[in-house]
Each structure stands twice: as C-alpha cells, then as structure tokens.
C-alpha cells in the first residue's frame, strides 16, 4: 500500500472499494442513450465494427487507449478518466479473483530485503 502524507492507511474510509465494478463501457453507453445516439452510428463515425463497440459498451471487452481517444473525439468525453476507470475495473476484478490472490500470498516481498 502506498503511503500518502496526511492519509492514514489504517482508516477504513481510505481503503473502501466499490461493491459493484463499473466498466467504462457502461458510462459511454449511458451517455449514448442520454444523447440519443445509436451504437451503430457511433461505430460508423469512429470507424470501428459495431460488434467491437458493443462488446466494450457491454463490458465484454476492455476499453483501450485507441478506442478511448476515438470516443473522446466523437463525443467530447475526456479519454483519461475513462481509461482510469478501466484500470480500476481491471485491478478490482483481479483483486476479487481468489486463485490470483492465492498466487500473491505465495510471493515473498523481496523489496523488503533491500
């Protein structure tokens, strides 16, 4: 855990994780619905297959940098927060994977020896 000055890592509020993971595709999908833009129209505008965009919007495929920048250009939604949300989604997904957590337990902390 990284220590940030003024942040007490032992406080529960500083270590809360969301119960439900939010994929950036959900945010984009909500925005499209609000604006009345179809997935197919956005896919055509940004030059990607509609099936690929649909997989991102339905959290079946991660949002990559290229797609985020295409969406930023088409919709005016900043790519950086979307990519940050994807990273958080990835990390929390892995943290909830029991077999991966078991692997982590088996790894010794070599940095402590330095």
MDAnalysis code that builds the backbone (N, CA, C; Angstrom):
import MDAnalysis as mda
import numpy as np

u = mda.Universe.empty(342, n_residues=114, atom_resindex=np.repeat(np.arange(114), 3), trajectory=True)
u.add_TopologyAttr("name", ["N", "CA", "C"] * 114)
u.add_TopologyAttr("resid", np.arange(1, 115))
u.add_TopologyAttr("resname", ["UNK", "UNK", "UNK", "UNK", "UNK", "UNK", "UNK", "UNK", "UNK", "UNK", "UNK", "UNK", "UNK", "UNK", "UNK", "UNK", "UNK", "UNK", "UNK", "UNK", "UNK", "UNK", "UNK", "UNK", "UNK", "UNK", "UNK", "UNK", "UNK", "UNK", "UNK", "UNK", "UNK", "UNK", "UNK", "UNK", "UNK", "UNK", "UNK", "UNK", "UNK", "UNK", "UNK", "UNK", "UNK", "UNK", "UNK", "UNK", "UNK", "UNK", "UNK", "UNK", "UNK", "UNK", "UNK", "UNK", "UNK", "UNK", "UNK", "UNK", "UNK", "UNK", "UNK", "UNK", "UNK", "UNK", "UNK", "UNK", "UNK", "UNK", "UNK", "UNK", "UNK", "UNK", "UNK", "UNK", "UNK", "UNK", "UNK", "UNK", "UNK", "UNK", "UNK", "UNK", "UNK", "UNK", "UNK", "UNK", "UNK", "UNK", "UNK", "UNK", "UNK", "UNK", "UNK", "UNK", "UNK", "UNK", "UNK", "UNK", "UNK", "UNK", "UNK", "UNK", "UNK", "UNK", "UNK", "UNK", "UNK", "UNK", "UNK", "UNK", "UNK", "UNK"])
u.atoms.positions = np.array([
    [0.841, -1.174, 0.000],
    [0.000, 0.000, 0.000],
    [0.887, 1.238, 0.000],
    [0.586, 2.209, -0.806],
    [1.364, 3.437, -0.899],
    [0.913, 4.382, 0.197],
    [1.886, 4.964, 0.881],
    [1.548, 5.920, 1.927],
    [1.556, 7.319, 1.338],
    [0.463, 8.033, 1.528],
    [0.352, 9.411, 1.090],
    [0.334, 10.273, 2.334],
    [1.162, 11.321, 2.360],
    [1.240, 12.172, 3.529],
    [-0.140, 12.705, 3.883],
    [-0.504, 12.575, 5.141],
    [-1.797, 13.023, 5.610],
    [-2.894, 11.980, 5.473],
    [-2.561, 10.845, 4.890],
    [-3.553, 9.769, 4.709],
    [-3.194, 8.628, 5.642],
    [-4.118, 8.239, 6.481],
    [-3.915, 7.124, 7.397],
    [-4.422, 5.850, 6.736],
    [-3.492, 4.968, 6.318],
    [-3.858, 3.735, 5.621],
    [-4.656, 2.777, 6.501],
    [-4.664, 2.986, 7.806],
    [-5.404, 2.103, 8.704],
    [-6.880, 2.496, 8.817],
    [-7.239, 3.686, 8.321],
    [-8.632, 4.125, 8.373],
    [-9.437, 3.393, 7.303],
    [-10.554, 2.837, 7.692],
    [-11.399, 2.077, 6.781],
    [-11.811, 2.919, 5.582],
    [-12.165, 4.164, 5.805],
    [-12.646, 5.027, 4.716],
    [-11.591, 5.219, 3.623],
    [-10.323, 5.089, 3.967],
    [-9.256, 5.256, 2.976],
    [-9.007, 3.987, 2.176],
    [-9.677, 2.911, 2.510],
    [-9.441, 1.633, 1.841],
    [-10.715, 1.002, 1.296],
    [-11.752, 1.795, 1.123],
    [-13.015, 1.264, 0.619],
    [-12.922, 0.961, -0.872],
    [-13.553, -0.111, -1.261],
    [-13.662, -0.479, -2.667],
    [-15.139, -0.585, -2.988],
    [-15.528, -0.230, -4.209],
    [-16.945, -0.325, -4.559],
    [-17.425, -1.772, -4.555],
    [-18.680, -1.970, -4.188],
    [-19.268, -3.299, -4.197],
    [-19.411, -3.793, -5.625],
    [-19.867, -2.911, -6.509],
    [-20.056, -3.262, -7.913],
    [-19.005, -2.568, -8.748],
    [-18.433, -3.305, -9.664],
    [-17.433, -2.728, -10.554],
    [-18.127, -1.953, -11.666],
    [-17.555, -0.816, -12.039],
    [-18.104, -0.027, -13.129],
    [-17.119, -0.044, -14.284],
    [-17.545, -0.630, -15.377],
    [-16.742, -0.666, -16.600],
    [-16.978, 0.649, -17.341],
    [-15.955, 1.226, -17.966],
    [-16.159, 2.493, -18.681],
    [-17.192, 2.383, -19.800],
    [-17.373, 1.193, -20.341],
    [-18.382, 0.997, -21.374],
    [-19.777, 1.355, -20.886],
    [-20.046, 1.095, -19.601],
    [-21.351, 1.439, -19.032],
    [-21.569, 2.946, -19.051],
    [-20.523, 3.691, -18.752],
    [-20.596, 5.151, -18.736],
    [-20.846, 5.671, -20.152],
    [-20.114, 5.125, -21.107],
    [-20.267, 5.544, -22.503],
    [-21.659, 5.175, -23.012],
    [-22.107, 3.989, -22.677],
    [-23.425, 3.528, -23.103],
    [-24.520, 4.440, -22.560],
    [-24.415, 4.818, -21.281],
    [-25.381, 5.744, -20.684],
    [-25.366, 7.091, -21.403],
    [-24.185, 7.547, -21.751],
    [-24.049, 8.833, -22.449],
    [-24.700, 8.770, -23.829],
    [-24.490, 7.666, -24.530],
    [-25.115, 7.499, -25.847],
    [-26.640, 7.524, -25.733],
    [-27.163, 6.805, -24.749],
    [-28.610, 6.773, -24.547],
    [-29.151, 8.162, -24.231],
    [-28.452, 8.893, -23.367],
    [-28.871, 10.237, -22.985],
    [-28.902, 11.170, -24.201],
    [-27.908, 11.031, -25.071],
    [-27.814, 11.898, -26.245],
    [-28.634, 11.397, -27.433],
    [-29.184, 10.205, -27.323],
    [-29.978, 9.659, -28.421],
    [-29.140, 9.242, -29.622],
    [-27.923, 8.785, -29.354],
    [-27.010, 8.342, -30.419],
    [-26.954, 6.817, -30.389],
    [-27.149, 6.196, -31.529],
    [-27.108, 4.732, -31.572],
    [-25.660, 4.239, -31.551],
    [-25.499, 3.022, -31.084],
    [-24.167, 2.403, -31.089],
    [-23.645, 2.291, -32.514],
    [-24.511, 1.925, -33.418],
    [-24.109, 1.768, -34.823],
    [-23.622, 3.100, -35.404],
    [-24.325, 4.179, -35.073],
    [-23.906, 5.495, -35.578],
    [-22.530, 5.863, -35.037],
    [-22.305, 5.649, -33.747],
    [-21.001, 5.961, -33.170],
    [-19.918, 5.086, -33.790],
    [-20.203, 3.803, -33.944],
    [-19.232, 2.881, -34.551],
    [-18.858, 3.344, -35.954],
    [-19.852, 3.738, -36.742],
    [-19.578, 4.233, -38.100],
    [-18.742, 5.504, -38.062],
    [-19.076, 6.385, -37.147],
    [-18.373, 7.673, -37.042],
    [-16.903, 7.488, -36.684],
    [-16.625, 6.549, -35.785],
    [-15.229, 6.375, -35.339],
    [-14.489, 5.290, -36.120],
    [-15.203, 4.627, -37.031],
    [-14.552, 3.665, -37.916],
    [-14.178, 2.338, -37.285],
    [-15.034, 1.829, -36.405],
    [-14.803, 0.513, -35.808],
    [-16.025, -0.357, -36.060],
    [-15.859, -1.674, -36.061],
    [-17.021, -2.546, -36.224],
    [-18.020, -2.336, -35.077],
    [-19.298, -2.334, -35.407],
    [-20.338, -2.149, -34.392],
    [-20.249, -3.226, -33.308],
    [-19.877, -4.441, -33.708],
    [-19.767, -5.532, -32.729],
    [-18.655, -5.246, -31.713],
    [-17.566, -4.658, -32.169],
    [-16.448, -4.327, -31.270],
    [-16.883, -3.259, -30.269],
    [-17.536, -2.218, -30.755],
    [-18.021, -1.168, -29.857],
    [-19.025, -1.744, -28.869],
    [-19.936, -2.586, -29.342],
    [-20.937, -3.192, -28.486],
    [-20.299, -4.001, -27.366],
    [-19.229, -4.727, -27.680],
    [-18.536, -5.517, -26.657],
    [-17.925, -4.618, -25.586],
    [-17.405, -3.461, -25.977],
    [-16.864, -2.510, -24.994],
    [-18.009, -1.965, -24.142],
    [-19.075, -1.551, -24.790],
    [-20.198, -0.948, -24.069],
    [-20.871, -1.934, -23.119],
    [-20.780, -3.222, -23.405],
    [-21.386, -4.243, -22.542],
    [-20.364, -4.951, -21.655],
    [-19.205, -4.338, -21.481],
    [-18.159, -4.819, -20.560],
    [-17.646, -6.213, -20.918],
    [-17.688, -6.559, -22.191],
    [-17.156, -7.850, -22.631],
    [-15.759, -7.695, -23.215],
    [-15.322, -6.459, -23.376],
    [-14.009, -6.155, -23.928],
    [-13.510, -4.900, -23.210],
    [-12.218, -4.849, -22.888],
    [-11.710, -3.644, -22.229],
    [-11.659, -2.454, -23.187],
    [-11.791, -1.279, -22.622],
    [-11.620, -0.050, -23.391],
    [-10.128, 0.196, -23.527],
    [-9.625, 0.223, -24.756],
    [-8.204, 0.501, -24.941],
    [-7.997, 1.981, -25.246],
    [-6.755, 2.393, -25.287],
    [-6.411, 3.798, -25.481],
    [-6.928, 4.325, -26.812],
    [-6.768, 3.550, -27.859],
    [-7.211, 3.995, -29.177],
    [-8.719, 4.245, -29.195],
    [-9.472, 3.294, -28.682],
    [-10.933, 3.442, -28.653],
    [-11.326, 4.639, -27.785],
    [-10.663, 4.819, -26.658],
    [-10.971, 5.943, -25.771],
    [-10.738, 7.274, -26.482],
    [-9.658, 7.356, -27.250],
    [-9.372, 8.604, -27.970],
    [-10.359, 8.839, -29.111],
    [-10.790, 7.775, -29.766],
    [-11.808, 7.907, -30.813],
    [-13.122, 8.407, -30.216],
    [-13.496, 7.857, -29.072],
    [-14.729, 8.262, -28.394],
    [-14.611, 9.695, -27.895],
    [-13.433, 10.046, -27.395],
    [-13.199, 11.420, -26.950],
    [-13.449, 12.402, -28.091],
    [-12.915, 12.085, -29.261],
    [-13.073, 12.969, -30.427],
    [-14.537, 13.055, -30.863],
    [-15.232, 11.928, -30.887],
    [-16.614, 11.899, -31.372],
    [-17.610, 12.490, -30.375],
    [-17.414, 12.244, -29.096],
    [-18.410, 12.633, -28.096],
    [-17.957, 13.765, -27.173],
    [-16.665, 14.092, -27.214],
    [-16.168, 15.141, -26.326],
    [-16.024, 14.684, -24.882],
    [-15.928, 13.383, -24.682],
    [-15.720, 12.830, -23.335],
    [-14.229, 12.578, -23.173],
    [-13.610, 13.192, -22.189],
    [-12.177, 13.066, -21.968],
    [-11.774, 11.596, -21.824],
    [-10.775, 11.175, -22.566],
    [-10.327, 9.783, -22.575],
    [-9.657, 9.377, -21.262],
    [-8.949, 10.286, -20.627],
    [-8.171, 9.936, -19.433],
    [-9.024, 9.351, -18.310],
    [-10.146, 9.982, -17.931],
    [-10.961, 9.369, -16.863],
    [-11.557, 8.021, -17.264],
    [-11.882, 7.864, -18.540],
    [-12.402, 6.575, -18.998],
    [-11.339, 5.490, -18.858],
    [-10.106, 5.828, -19.232],
    [-9.014, 4.854, -19.120],
    [-8.670, 4.585, -17.661],
    [-8.773, 5.592, -16.831],
    [-8.554, 5.401, -15.389],
    [-9.611, 4.468, -14.811],
    [-10.841, 4.642, -15.243],
    [-11.921, 3.765, -14.801],
    [-11.672, 2.332, -15.256],
    [-11.153, 2.166, -16.468],
    [-10.827, 0.824, -16.970],
    [-9.736, 0.192, -16.114],
    [-8.719, 0.988, -15.764],
    [-7.637, 0.465, -14.929],
    [-8.169, 0.032, -13.559],
    [-9.021, 0.849, -12.958],
    [-9.601, 0.497, -11.659],
    [-10.456, -0.759, -11.776],
    [-11.202, -0.861, -12.849],
    [-12.025, -2.045, -13.107],
    [-11.136, -3.284, -13.203],
    [-10.040, -3.169, -13.946],
    [-9.113, -4.292, -14.111],
    [-8.520, -4.716, -12.771],
    [-8.056, -3.755, -12.008],
    [-7.411, -4.055, -10.725],
    [-8.390, -4.711, -9.764],
    [-9.580, -4.138, -9.639],
    [-10.562, -4.710, -8.713],
    [-11.020, -6.084, -9.167],
    [-11.129, -6.282, -10.480],
    [-11.512, -7.608, -10.991],
    [-10.483, -8.648, -10.580],
    [-9.221, -8.314, -10.724],
    [-8.159, -9.256, -10.369],
    [-8.092, -9.449, -8.855],
    [-8.279, -8.372, -8.089],
    [-8.267, -8.485, -6.630],
    [-9.375, -9.394, -6.108],
    [-10.421, -9.564, -6.882],
    [-11.536, -10.419, -6.476],
    [-11.416, -11.836, -7.021],
    [-10.327, -12.113, -7.691],
    [-10.068, -13.441, -8.251],
    [-9.306, -14.252, -7.199],
    [-9.963, -15.238, -6.603],
    [-9.377, -15.992, -5.489],
    [-8.112, -16.740, -5.877],
    [-8.063, -17.306, -7.071],
    [-6.856, -18.043, -7.463],
    [-5.670, -17.094, -7.617],
    [-5.914, -15.888, -8.117],
    [-4.822, -14.922, -8.223],
    [-4.370, -14.468, -6.833],
    [-5.322, -14.248, -5.940],
    [-4.964, -13.853, -4.578],
    [-4.107, -14.916, -3.898],
    [-4.396, -16.177, -4.173],
    [-3.564, -17.252, -3.626],
    [-2.150, -17.183, -4.188],
    [-2.029, -16.864, -5.458],
    [-0.693, -16.681, -6.058],
    [0.058, -15.556, -5.363],
    [-0.633, -14.466, -5.067],
    [0.012, -13.329, -4.401],
    [0.550, -13.716, -3.030],
    [-0.199, -14.551, -2.294],
    [0.235, -14.979, -0.964],
    [1.560, -15.733, -1.023],
    [1.782, -16.435, -2.140],
    [2.976, -17.259, -2.268],
    [4.227, -16.474, -2.692],
    [4.050, -15.196, -3.009],
    [5.180, -14.380, -3.458],
    [5.772, -13.650, -2.280],
    [7.087, -13.832, -2.066],
    [7.741, -13.136, -0.971],
    [8.069, -11.708, -1.377],
    [8.192, -10.869, -0.376],
    [8.459, -9.464, -0.632],
    [9.969, -9.258, -0.671],
    [10.530, -9.255, -1.854],
    [11.988, -9.126, -1.992],
    [12.460, -7.690, -1.787],
    [11.584, -6.723, -1.986],
    [11.981, -5.334, -1.831],
    [12.321, -5.028, -0.376],
    [11.726, -5.738, 0.560],
    [11.992, -5.510, 1.979],
    [13.437, -5.806, 2.347],
    [14.082, -6.679, 1.593],
    [15.461, -7.067, 1.889],
    [16.465, -6.007, 1.450],
    [16.048, -5.092, 0.625],
    [16.980, -4.073, 0.121],
    [17.219, -2.963, 1.088],
])
